[in-house]
């Protein structure tokens, strides 16, 4: 993901601390843990050739990447559906790779709907998107609708009308990027309140160059986090520590489902940071999440900071 990328030399000067817990979230979380809360963690794509010989066996062919991916992660933020409308046979074939596993595909809405012209008059292509993703069946996770960086609050009525037209039996999350959605309190509050009324979530995007997108607002008792690391820069580890602390707080106070997706500007080292994050989550939250298992000799040789306790 290139969104929010800054030159490496600027990373040390960025305040990566997460915002304080919004008072808004008290309307969403009941204040006590939910029995059997679900936690899912994954990446944006399984088709990473850089992982061959690292977590995929040497000489693995691209057609076999997914069957190996599901052994390392329990979800995928499915960007593929943003670029192409897949038919039901295709998505069903993917779902078969996760058969017998508690694995979720979280498809991104097709760009022909969200990034090309108005959201009005998109009923046909929207329905084609839905006709395809039904093939995931029980492996279908939340669907996230991302509008472009240029989509400002001036088009809020267009956006809200479109969201209201979506099926109510599916879980949706919205990602907005234009700075004006976050700059003014009244606009920000209207967006989160509207999503709450529609039972839709708000994507939280944590990336270096756009700290406003790490807003921490929950509009449903579920979280969808897009975390963008910086190739194992030292800040990646302290940021993960802060996220574990926040996610533990949410789980302790009533979060029902949690989706955390690991991104890098270069995805080669996503597995290494995933291992660190999962180890901390399992330790601090009493979870038993799976994590990438490296092929012998496949771990990145890039040194990483000493792994410290969350609250040291």
C-alpha positions as CSV (number, residue, x, y, z in Angstrom):
1,X,0.0,0.0,0.0
2,X,1.4,3.4,-1.1
3,X,-1.2,5.5,0.8
4,X,0.5,7.6,3.4
5,X,4.0,6.7,2.5
6,X,6.8,9.0,3.6
7,X,10.6,8.9,3.0
8,X,12.3,6.6,5.5
9,X,14.4,9.5,6.9
10,X,11.2,11.2,8.1
11,X,9.9,8.2,10.1
12,X,11.8,9.1,13.2
13,X,10.1,12.5,13.4
14,X,6.5,11.2,13.2
15,X,4.3,10.9,16.3
16,X,2.9,7.4,15.8
17,X,1.0,7.4,19.1
18,X,-2.7,6.4,18.8
19,X,-5.4,8.9,19.7
20,X,-7.1,8.6,23.0
21,X,-10.2,6.4,23.2
22,X,-13.1,8.4,21.8
23,X,-16.1,8.9,24.1
24,X,-18.2,7.8,21.1
25,X,-17.0,4.3,21.6
26,X,-18.9,4.0,25.0
27,X,-22.1,4.0,22.9
28,X,-20.8,0.9,21.1
29,X,-19.0,-1.3,23.6
30,X,-20.9,-2.8,26.5
31,X,-18.0,-2.6,29.0
32,X,-17.3,-6.2,29.5
33,X,-15.7,-9.0,27.4
34,X,-17.8,-10.9,24.9
35,X,-17.6,-14.7,25.2
36,X,-15.9,-16.2,22.1
37,X,-15.0,-12.9,20.5
38,X,-13.5,-13.5,17.1
39,X,-10.0,-12.2,16.1
40,X,-8.8,-12.4,12.5
41,X,-5.4,-11.3,11.2
42,X,-4.1,-11.3,7.6
43,X,-2.5,-9.5,4.8
44,X,-4.0,-7.8,1.6
45,X,-2.8,-10.4,-0.9
46,X,-1.7,-14.0,-0.9
47,X,0.1,-13.8,-4.3
48,X,3.4,-12.6,-3.0
49,X,6.4,-14.1,-4.9
50,X,8.7,-12.7,-2.2
51,X,7.3,-15.3,0.3
52,X,8.3,-18.3,-1.8
53,X,11.2,-19.9,0.1
54,X,10.2,-17.8,3.2
55,X,6.7,-19.1,4.2
56,X,5.8,-20.8,0.9
57,X,7.8,-23.8,0.0
58,X,10.5,-23.3,-2.6
59,X,9.3,-23.4,-6.2
60,X,5.7,-23.0,-5.1
61,X,3.6,-22.0,-8.2
62,X,1.3,-19.0,-8.0
63,X,-1.9,-21.2,-8.4
64,X,-0.9,-22.9,-5.1
65,X,-0.2,-19.7,-3.0
66,X,-3.6,-19.6,-1.4
67,X,-3.5,-23.1,-0.1
68,X,-0.3,-22.2,1.7
69,X,-1.5,-18.8,2.8
70,X,-4.3,-20.3,4.8
71,X,-1.8,-22.2,6.9
72,X,-0.3,-19.0,8.2
73,X,-3.2,-16.5,8.5
74,X,-6.9,-16.8,9.3
75,X,-8.1,-14.0,7.0
76,X,-7.3,-12.0,3.9
77,X,-8.1,-8.4,3.1
78,X,-9.1,-9.2,-0.5
79,X,-7.9,-6.4,-2.7
80,X,-8.3,-8.6,-5.8
81,X,-12.0,-7.9,-5.9
82,X,-11.3,-4.2,-6.1
83,X,-9.8,-4.7,-9.6
84,X,-12.0,-7.3,-11.1
85,X,-15.6,-8.6,-10.6
86,X,-15.2,-12.3,-10.0
87,X,-17.9,-14.8,-10.7
88,X,-19.3,-17.2,-8.1
89,X,-17.3,-20.2,-9.4
90,X,-14.0,-18.3,-8.9
91,X,-14.8,-17.3,-5.3
92,X,-16.1,-20.7,-4.5
93,X,-12.8,-22.2,-5.7
94,X,-10.9,-19.9,-3.3
95,X,-13.2,-20.7,-0.4
96,X,-12.6,-24.4,-0.9
97,X,-8.9,-23.8,-0.1
98,X,-10.1,-22.7,3.4
99,X,-12.5,-25.6,3.9
100,X,-12.6,-26.8,7.5
101,X,-10.9,-23.6,8.8
102,X,-12.3,-20.6,10.6
103,X,-11.0,-18.3,7.8
104,X,-12.5,-15.1,6.4
105,X,-12.2,-13.4,3.0
106,X,-12.9,-9.7,3.4
107,X,-13.5,-8.4,-0.2
108,X,-12.9,-4.8,-1.2
109,X,-15.7,-3.3,-3.3
110,X,-15.1,-3.2,-7.0
111,X,-13.4,0.1,-8.2
112,X,-15.9,0.4,-11.0
113,X,-18.4,1.2,-8.3
114,X,-16.4,3.3,-5.9
115,X,-13.7,5.0,-8.0
116,X,-15.3,5.7,-11.4
117,X,-17.7,8.5,-11.6
118,X,-20.7,8.9,-9.4
119,X,-22.0,6.3,-7.0
120,X,-25.5,6.9,-8.5
121,X,-26.7,4.4,-11.1
122,X,-24.3,1.7,-10.0
123,X,-27.0,-0.9,-9.1
124,X,-26.2,-3.4,-11.9
125,X,-22.4,-3.6,-11.3
126,X,-23.0,-3.6,-7.5
127,X,-25.3,-6.6,-7.8
128,X,-22.7,-8.3,-10.1
129,X,-20.1,-7.8,-7.3
130,X,-22.5,-9.4,-4.8
131,X,-23.4,-12.3,-7.2
132,X,-19.7,-13.2,-7.2
133,X,-18.9,-13.0,-3.5
134,X,-21.7,-15.3,-2.4
135,X,-19.3,-18.1,-3.4
136,X,-17.4,-17.5,-0.2
137,X,-20.4,-18.7,1.8
138,X,-19.5,-19.2,5.5
139,X,-16.0,-17.9,4.7
140,X,-17.3,-14.4,3.8
141,X,-16.1,-11.8,6.2
142,X,-16.9,-8.0,6.2
143,X,-17.0,-6.2,2.9
144,X,-15.2,-2.9,2.8
145,X,-16.1,0.1,0.7
146,X,-13.3,2.5,0.0
147,X,-13.9,5.8,-1.8
148,X,-11.1,7.6,-3.4
149,X,-8.7,10.2,-1.9
150,X,-10.6,12.9,-3.8
151,X,-14.0,11.9,-2.5
152,X,-14.8,14.7,-0.1
153,X,-17.7,15.4,2.3
154,X,-19.2,17.6,-0.3
155,X,-20.5,14.3,-1.8
156,X,-21.7,13.0,1.6
157,X,-25.3,12.7,0.5
158,X,-24.3,10.7,-2.6
159,X,-22.2,8.4,-0.3
160,X,-24.8,7.9,2.4
161,X,-27.5,7.2,-0.1
162,X,-25.4,4.5,-1.7
163,X,-24.5,2.9,1.6
164,X,-28.2,2.9,2.6
165,X,-28.9,0.9,-0.6
166,X,-26.6,-2.0,0.4
167,X,-27.9,-5.3,1.8
168,X,-28.6,-5.2,5.5
169,X,-27.7,-8.9,6.0
170,X,-24.0,-8.3,5.2
171,X,-21.4,-6.5,7.3
172,X,-19.9,-3.4,5.7
173,X,-17.0,-1.1,6.6
174,X,-16.3,2.3,5.0
175,X,-12.9,3.8,4.4
176,X,-12.7,7.5,3.5
177,X,-9.4,9.2,2.8
178,X,-10.1,12.9,1.9
179,X,-8.7,15.0,4.8
180,X,-11.9,17.0,5.1
181,X,-13.7,14.0,6.6
182,X,-11.5,14.2,9.7
183,X,-10.6,17.9,9.8
184,X,-13.9,19.3,11.2
185,X,-15.6,17.8,14.2
186,X,-19.2,18.2,12.9
187,X,-18.4,16.4,9.6
188,X,-16.5,13.7,11.4
189,X,-19.3,13.1,13.9
190,X,-22.0,13.1,11.3
191,X,-20.1,10.4,9.4
192,X,-19.6,8.2,12.4
193,X,-23.2,8.7,13.6
194,X,-24.6,7.8,10.2
195,X,-22.5,4.7,10.0
196,X,-23.7,3.7,13.5
197,X,-27.3,4.2,12.5
198,X,-26.7,1.9,9.4
199,X,-24.9,-0.7,11.4
200,X,-21.8,-0.2,9.3
201,X,-18.2,0.0,10.6
202,X,-15.5,2.6,10.0
203,X,-12.2,1.3,8.7
204,X,-9.2,2.5,10.7
205,X,-6.1,3.1,8.6
206,X,-2.8,3.5,10.4
207,X,-0.2,4.8,8.0
208,X,2.8,7.2,8.5
209,X,1.8,10.1,6.4
210,X,-1.9,10.3,7.3
211,X,-2.3,10.1,11.0
212,X,-5.9,11.5,10.8
213,X,-7.0,8.2,9.3
214,X,-6.1,6.4,12.5
215,X,-9.2,7.8,14.1
216,X,-10.0,5.0,16.7
217,X,-13.8,5.3,16.3
218,X,-16.0,2.2,16.5
219,X,-19.4,2.5,15.0
220,X,-20.3,-1.2,15.5
221,X,-18.8,-3.6,18.1
222,X,-16.3,-4.7,15.4
223,X,-13.0,-3.3,14.3
224,X,-11.4,-3.3,10.8
225,X,-7.8,-2.1,11.0
226,X,-5.5,-1.5,8.0
227,X,-2.0,-1.2,9.4
228,X,0.8,0.0,7.1
229,X,4.3,-0.8,8.3
230,X,7.7,0.4,7.0
231,X,9.8,-2.6,6.2
232,X,10.7,-3.4,9.9
233,X,11.7,0.1,10.8
234,X,12.1,0.3,14.6
235,X,8.8,2.2,14.8
236,X,6.9,-0.8,13.4
237,X,7.4,-2.7,16.7
238,X,6.4,0.1,19.0
239,X,3.4,0.8,16.9
240,X,2.4,-2.9,17.1
241,X,2.8,-2.7,20.9
242,X,0.4,0.2,21.0
243,X,-2.1,-1.6,18.9
244,X,-2.0,-4.7,21.0
245,X,-2.7,-2.5,24.1
246,X,-5.7,-0.8,22.3
247,X,-7.1,-4.1,20.9
248,X,-6.8,-5.7,24.4
249,X,-8.8,-2.7,25.8
250,X,-11.5,-3.1,23.1
251,X,-11.7,-6.9,23.6
252,X,-11.9,-6.4,27.4
253,X,-14.8,-3.9,27.0
254,X,-17.0,-5.8,24.6
255,X,-15.6,-5.9,21.0
256,X,-17.2,-8.8,19.2
257,X,-15.0,-9.1,16.1
258,X,-11.6,-7.8,15.2
259,X,-10.0,-7.7,11.8
260,X,-6.3,-6.6,11.6
261,X,-4.6,-6.5,8.2
262,X,-0.9,-6.2,7.9
263,X,0.4,-4.0,5.0
264,X,3.9,-2.9,4.0
265,X,4.9,-0.6,1.2
266,X,7.1,-3.5,0.2
267,X,5.3,-6.7,1.4
268,X,8.4,-8.9,1.6
269,X,8.7,-8.5,5.4
270,X,5.0,-8.6,6.3
271,X,5.4,-12.2,7.7
272,X,8.1,-11.1,10.2
273,X,6.1,-8.3,11.6
274,X,3.0,-10.5,11.7
275,X,4.9,-13.0,13.9
276,X,5.9,-10.2,16.4
277,X,2.3,-8.9,16.5
278,X,0.7,-12.3,16.9
279,X,3.1,-13.3,19.7
280,X,2.2,-10.1,21.6
281,X,-1.5,-10.5,21.0
282,X,-1.5,-14.1,22.1
283,X,0.5,-13.2,25.2
284,X,-1.5,-10.1,26.3
285,X,-5.0,-11.2,25.2
286,X,-4.8,-14.9,26.0
287,X,-5.4,-15.8,22.3
288,X,-4.1,-18.7,20.2
289,X,-3.9,-17.1,16.8
290,X,-1.9,-18.9,14.1
291,X,1.2,-17.1,12.7
292,X,3.5,-17.5,9.8
293,X,5.9,-20.4,10.0
294,X,9.1,-19.9,8.2
295,X,10.9,-22.3,5.9
296,X,14.3,-23.1,7.4
297,X,16.7,-20.4,6.4
298,X,13.8,-18.3,5.1
299,X,13.5,-15.6,7.8
300,X,14.6,-12.2,6.8
301,X,18.2,-11.4,7.9
302,X,17.4,-7.8,8.6
303,X,17.9,-7.2,12.3
304,X,15.0,-6.2,14.4
305,X,14.8,-4.4,17.8
306,X,14.8,-6.4,21.0
307,X,11.3,-7.8,21.6
308,X,10.1,-6.2,24.8
309,X,7.0,-6.6,26.9
310,X,4.0,-4.5,26.1
311,X,4.1,-2.5,29.3
312,X,7.9,-2.4,30.0
